[in-house]
């Protein structure tokens, strides 16, 4: 074995060479292998084991030649200074990688609410339960009452073709409209009760 070499390869297909041997013979063959790779110069006297040993010995010799060739090549390359250093490209003085193809244009979209699909505005507003509940608390009305007002209001906007406003704008419009409607209804109910006095 080569000097300072601490390992060797055993190939998987060696099983085909030794599968006909008994466990005791396999043990003797393995012992012989270890003595051989540790340069103890063992002698194989058993002719049956010798027939199994020779292919293994030949493979070890081929591997050793490859190992030594690799060591020699690496030694020569090391004597030359190793791998050549990578050539650095000169840096561009402007600091730019390249000229921009086309300058970027500023974002002119100031209202993100206008991006909402007009067909879905009604669904978006009606499904915003937390906003509707907030109105219920402010106006002290039942959820179903406010929901019905909102649904009618949105249907009316669709009929008038005004549903293309942004969500914020529609909500603001609804709150103002609701304030007027609730005050109308409360004045009607006050008038109705004042007339029914006995």
Protein Blocks (a to p, Z undefined) as FASTA:
>chain_A
ZZhiabdcddfklmmmmmmpcfklmmmmmmmmmmmmnonopadfblklmmmmmmmmmmmm
mmmmmmmmmmmmmmmmmmnnpaaddddddddfklpabdcfbdcdddfbfblklmpcfklm
mmmmmmmmmlmmmmmmmnopafklmmmmmmmmmmmmmmnopmmpcfklmmmmmmmmmmmm
mmmmmmmmmmmmmmmcZZ
